[in-house]
Amino acid sequence: MSGADLVFDAVPELPHDTPIDRVRLPTRVRKVILSAGFKPVGEVRETADETLLSFPDFGPGSLAYIRSHFGLSSIDGVRPIEVKQK
């Protein structure tokens, strides 16, 4: 299996730059996220709940799925600031 064939489970530990098209998602969530133009996981994480909920066919259940599987958005103040080790 080449690197281009890798598909990842949707988990909060995914790096921000993981391409959305390489993540296992429910079909409806995948279609909405990709049609909205999101490319990496980080873009979805950093999008406000209100914005995500404004997309057609993306309701509270889809939002709950994204937040539980991708991690919570730092714009909502829930992602801790990363501290670089010396």
Buried (B, 14 or more C-beta within 10 A) or exposed (E): EEEEEEEBEBBEEBEBEBEBEBBEBEEBBBEBBEEBEBBBBBBBBBBEBEEBEEBEEBEEEBBEBBBEBBBBBBEEEEBEEEEEEE
